[in-house]
Amino acid sequence: MTNSFGTLFKFTTWGESHGPAIGCVVDGCPAGIPLTEADIQPYLDARRPGQSRYTTQRQEPDMVKILSGVFEGKTTGHPISVMIENVDQKSKDYGDISEKYRPGHADYTYDMKYGIRDHRGGGRSSARETAMRVAAGAVARKVLHFFPPPNLPPQAGAGVIVRGALVQLGEKTIDRARWDWNEIHNNPFWCPDALAAKEWEPYLDGIRKSGSSVGAVIEVVATSVPVGWGEPVYGKLDAKLAEAMMSINAVKGVEVGDGFAAAALRGEQNADEISMKDAAVHFSSNHSGGVLGGISSGQPVVVRFAVKPTSSILTAVNTIDKSGNNTDIITKGRHDPCVGIRAVPVGEAMMACVLADMLLQHRARKSD
């Protein structure tokens, strides 16, 4: 089983949903970067379950501990190991599914591949694992800010900024004319459209009370990414971003820039025309999502990914048991009516990890 992601900035996650703890080891982080638990905890708090009625009510404080790789508040250049203890497991909720395969889950494929599966919350296939991606993403953000891109304009701040938002909940979408980044922390959906967020509340309440679930689309944007990150053939920036987002639980589709919508445009419409403005390169649009030929263009890097409806639902669905008998199943326990909500900080983290990796690769190639 491959449990690692990245090239120079690389992380490996470990642990199961209902085991004693989960953790990750981040390797490749340069020495001398200030890092404490306080730098990681806010991102874990953003992903933490049980913060609204629209997410699983599992109560995990997700308090992170740094076990290695930091001395006197700075990274040492050695592997950074972090851990979170699991404190609110209810494994008995999953007793009824130990002999049955949940449709839409990894139960069947894990059992066929390994001949054994941890039915308690899904084990390694559980979205609980993504908490450690968020921890790794927090370290990646520190790397991105420690080595700010050259020649940034003053308003760009400390360096690369990564932000995510929920732009579609089930069949409900936002109005991009009302996009406001300040709104994403004012509602339980990470929604940048205040009016849409209000409309989503009764909609998801109805879905939740019916024992069903819906999917979502998340958009992640990185600003102040300089020109030149990424490789032109097999290490393309957009390819690595697609791999990163597709590795997140329940993700079934990824697009960069206009993505599939670009297929409906004519060439002159899709072209991001280039000109000089105020002695700087200026693009008329960003249909490419900030990536040209696998290399960052200096524009915002824009990625969207689609998350399927939560497979654990209180509605009976047909399945088979381990003996091959036809049966049905209702998945009890505490589950998100839309896993896409808590996927926003996970998408941000994966974007940060890819960009930190690309930054270190780019620095390794530069003679200056």
C-alpha positions in Angstrom: 0.0 0.0 0.0 1.4 3.4 -1.0 0.9 5.9 1.9 3.3 8.7 0.7 2.9 11.7 -1.5 5.4 14.1 -3.0 9.0 14.2 -4.3 11.2 16.6 -2.4 8.5 17.8 0.0 7.0 14.4 0.9 4.6 13.2 3.6 3.5 9.7 4.7 0.3 9.2 6.7 -0.4 6.3 9.1 -3.2 5.1 11.4 -6.8 4.0 11.1 -10.1 5.7 11.8 -10.8 3.7 15.0 -7.2 2.9 16.0 -5.5 4.6 19.0 -4.1 7.4 16.9 -3.4 8.8 13.4 -0.2 10.6 12.3 2.1 11.6 9.5 5.8 12.1 8.8 6.8 15.0 6.7 10.2 14.7 5.0 12.1 17.2 3.0 11.2 20.3 5.0 14.3 22.6 5.0 15.9 23.4 8.4 15.5 26.7 10.2 11.8 27.3 9.6 9.8 28.3 12.7 7.3 25.6 13.5 5.2 24.8 16.6 1.9 23.0 17.2 0.2 26.4 17.2 1.1 26.7 13.5 -0.7 23.4 12.7 -3.7 23.5 15.1 -5.8 26.2 13.4 -6.0 24.2 10.1 -6.9 21.0 12.0 -9.6 23.0 13.9 -11.0 24.1 10.5 -11.4 20.5 9.4 -12.5 19.1 12.8 -15.8 17.2 12.9 -18.8 18.0 15.0 -18.8 21.8 14.5 -22.2 22.1 13.0 -25.3 19.9 12.3 -24.1 19.5 8.7 -21.1 17.4 9.6 -20.5 14.2 11.5 -21.1 14.5 15.2 -18.0 12.5 16.1 -16.3 14.7 18.8 -12.6 14.7 18.1 -10.5 17.6 19.5 -7.7 16.7 17.0 -5.0 18.1 19.3 -1.7 17.7 17.4 1.6 16.7 18.9 4.9 17.2 17.2 7.1 14.2 18.0 10.3 14.9 16.0 12.0 17.2 13.5 11.7 20.4 15.5 14.1 21.8 18.1 13.7 25.1 20.0 10.8 26.1 17.8 12.6 25.5 14.4 12.7 22.7 11.9 15.9 20.7 12.0 15.8 19.4 8.4 15.0 15.9 9.7 11.6 14.1 9.4 8.8 15.9 11.2 6.5 13.4 12.9 3.1 14.6 14.1 0.3 12.7 15.8 -3.3 13.0 16.8 -5.0 10.7 19.3 -8.4 9.3 18.5 -10.7 9.8 21.5 -14.3 9.4 20.3 -14.5 6.1 18.4 -17.7 4.1 18.5 -16.7 0.9 16.8 -19.9 -0.8 17.9 -21.8 1.3 15.4 -20.1 -0.7 12.6 -20.7 -4.2 14.0 -23.6 -4.8 11.6 -21.5 -4.2 8.5 -18.6 -6.5 9.4 -20.0 -9.2 7.1 -21.6 -6.9 4.5 -20.1 -4.6 1.9 -21.3 -1.0 1.9 -22.1 0.2 -1.7 -20.0 3.2 -2.7 -17.3 2.4 -0.1 -14.0 0.6 -0.4 -15.2 -2.4 1.7 -15.4 -4.8 -1.3 -12.2 -3.7 -3.0 -10.1 -3.7 0.2 -11.3 -7.2 1.1 -10.6 -8.5 -2.4 -7.2 -6.9 -2.5 -5.9 -7.6 1.0 -8.1 -10.5 2.2 -8.8 -8.5 5.4 -10.5 -5.2 6.1 -11.0 -3.0 9.1 -14.8 -2.5 9.1 -14.6 0.0 12.1 -15.3 3.2 10.2 -13.5 2.0 7.1 -9.9 1.9 8.6 -7.5 3.4 6.2 -10.2 4.2 3.7 -11.9 6.5 6.1 -11.8 10.3 5.6 -10.3 10.4 9.1 -6.9 10.0 7.4 -7.3 13.4 5.8 -6.7 15.1 9.1 -3.0 14.3 8.6 -3.0 15.7 5.1 -4.1 19.0 6.7 -1.3 18.8 9.2 1.2 18.2 6.4 -0.4 21.1 4.5 0.2 23.4 7.5 3.9 22.6 7.3 3.8 23.2 3.5 2.4 26.6 4.1 5.3 27.5 6.4 7.7 26.4 3.6 5.8 28.6 1.1 6.0 31.6 3.4 9.6 31.0 4.4 10.7 31.2 0.7 8.5 33.9 -0.8 8.6 34.2 -4.5 10.9 36.9 -5.8 9.7 40.4 -6.9 6.3 40.1 -5.2 4.4 43.4 -5.3 3.8 44.8 -1.8 0.1 43.9 -1.7 0.9 40.3 -2.2 1.8 39.8 1.4 4.1 37.1 2.8 4.0 34.8 -0.3 1.8 32.2 -1.8 -1.7 32.2 -0.3 -4.0 29.1 -0.7 -7.7 29.4 -0.1 -10.7 27.1 -0.8 -14.4 27.5 -1.0 -17.5 25.3 -1.6 -19.0 26.5 -4.9 -21.7 23.8 -5.3 -23.7 21.8 -2.8 -25.7 19.0 -4.5 -27.7 20.8 -7.2 -27.3 24.2 -5.6 -24.6 26.6 -7.0 -23.2 30.0 -6.0 -23.5 33.2 -7.9 -19.9 34.2 -8.7 -20.9 37.8 -8.9 -21.4 37.7 -5.2 -18.1 35.9 -4.4 -16.6 37.3 -1.2 -13.6 35.4 0.4 -14.6 37.0 3.8 -17.8 35.1 3.8 -16.3 31.6 3.9 -15.8 31.7 7.7 -19.2 33.3 8.3 -21.2 30.1 7.4 -20.8 26.4 8.0 -20.3 25.6 4.3 -17.1 27.5 3.4 -19.4 29.3 0.9 -18.2 32.6 -0.6 -21.8 33.6 -1.4 -23.7 34.7 1.7 -27.1 34.4 0.0 -26.4 30.9 -1.3 -25.2 29.8 2.1 -28.6 30.9 3.6 -30.4 28.9 0.9 -28.3 25.8 1.5 -29.2 25.5 5.2 -32.8 24.3 4.7 -31.8 22.3 1.6 -29.2 20.3 3.5 -31.4 20.0 6.6 -34.0 18.2 4.4 -31.3 15.9 2.9 -30.0 15.1 6.4 -33.4 14.4 7.9 -34.3 12.1 5.0 -31.3 9.9 5.8 -29.6 10.7 2.5 -26.6 12.7 1.3 -25.4 15.0 -1.5 -22.1 15.7 -3.2 -20.3 19.0 -3.7 -17.7 20.9 -5.8 -14.8 22.6 -4.1 -12.6 25.3 -5.6 -9.1 26.0 -4.4 -7.1 29.0 -5.5 -3.5 29.8 -4.9 -2.3 33.4 -5.5 1.2 34.9 -5.8 2.5 31.7 -7.4 5.4 32.9 -9.6 6.2 31.9 -13.2 8.1 28.7 -13.7 6.9 26.1 -11.2 6.3 22.6 -12.7 7.9 20.4 -15.3 6.9 20.5 -19.0 6.2 16.8 -19.6 5.8 14.2 -16.7 6.0 16.5 -13.7 3.4 19.0 -14.9 2.0 21.3 -12.2 -1.6 20.6 -13.2 -1.0 16.9 -13.4 0.4 16.8 -9.8 -2.5 18.9 -8.6 -5.0 16.5 -10.3 -3.2 13.6 -8.6 -3.3 15.3 -5.3 -7.0 16.1 -5.4 -8.0 12.8 -6.8 -6.3 11.1 -3.9 -8.8 12.7 -1.5 -11.6 10.4 -0.3 -14.8 10.5 -2.4 -13.3 12.8 -5.1 -14.5 11.7 -8.6 -13.4 14.6 -10.8 -10.8 17.3 -11.1 -10.5 20.3 -13.4 -7.9 23.1 -13.7 -9.0 26.6 -14.8 -12.1 26.3 -17.0 -11.7 22.6 -17.2 -14.5 20.8 -19.0 -16.2 24.1 -19.8 -13.2 24.9 -22.1 -14.5 22.3 -24.5 -17.4 24.6 -25.4 -15.3 27.6 -26.2 -13.7 28.7 -29.5 -10.0 29.2 -29.7 -10.2 33.0 -29.6 -12.5 32.8 -26.5 -10.2 30.4 -24.6 -7.0 32.3 -25.4 -5.7 34.2 -22.4 -4.3 37.1 -24.4 -1.0 38.6 -23.2 0.1 42.2 -23.2 2.4 44.5 -21.3 0.8 46.8 -18.8 2.7 49.1 -16.4 5.9 47.4 -17.4 4.6 43.9 -16.4 3.1 41.0 -18.2 -0.7 41.1 -18.2 -3.2 38.3 -19.1 -6.7 39.3 -20.2 -8.2 36.2 -18.6 -7.3 33.0 -16.8 -9.1 30.2 -18.6 -5.9 28.1 -18.1 -6.1 28.2 -14.3 -2.6 29.6 -14.0 -0.9 26.7 -15.7 0.5 26.7 -19.3 2.3 23.6 -20.6 2.5 22.2 -17.2 4.3 25.3 -15.8 2.8 28.1 -13.6 2.2 31.3 -15.6 2.2 33.7 -12.7 -1.6 33.9 -12.6 -3.7 32.5 -9.8 -3.7 28.7 -9.8 -7.3 27.5 -9.9 -8.4 23.9 -9.2 -11.9 22.4 -8.7 -12.8 18.9 -7.6 -16.1 17.1 -7.3 -17.0 15.0 -4.3 -19.6 12.3 -4.5 -22.5 12.0 -2.0 -21.6 10.4 1.3 -21.9 6.6 0.8 -22.9 6.0 4.5 -26.6 6.7 4.6 -29.6 5.7 6.6 -31.5 4.7 3.5 -31.6 0.9 2.8 -29.6 -0.1 -0.3 -28.9 -3.5 -1.9 -25.6 -5.2 -1.4 -24.0 -8.6 -0.8 -22.3 -10.2 2.2 -18.9 -11.8 2.4 -20.5 -15.2 1.5 -21.9 -13.8 -1.7 -25.5 -13.6 -0.5 -27.8 -10.8 -1.7 -28.9 -8.6 1.2 -29.5 -4.9 2.0 -27.8 -2.5 4.4 -28.3 0.6 6.4 -25.2 2.3 7.6 -25.6 3.5 11.2 -23.2 5.8 13.0 -22.3 9.5 12.7 -21.8 10.6 9.1 -21.6 13.8 7.1 -24.7 14.5 4.9 -22.1 16.1 2.6 -18.5 15.2 3.0 -17.6 18.0 0.6 -17.9 20.6 3.4 -15.0 19.3 5.4 -13.1 18.6 2.2 -12.4 22.3 1.7 -9.4 22.5 4.1 -8.2 19.1 2.8 -8.1 20.5 -0.7 -6.2 23.6 0.5 -3.7 21.3 2.2 -3.1 19.2 -0.9 -2.6 22.3 -3.0 -0.1 23.7 -0.5 1.8 20.4 -0.4 2.1 20.3 -4.2 3.2 23.9 -4.4 5.8 23.5 -1.6 7.2 20.5 -3.5 7.3 22.5 -6.7 9.0 25.4 -5.0 11.8 23.1 -3.6 12.2 21.4 -7.0 12.5 24.8 -8.7 15.0 26.1 -6.1 17.1 22.9 -6.7 17.3 23.7 -10.4 18.2 27.4 -10.1 21.9 28.3 -10.1 21.1 31.5 -8.3 
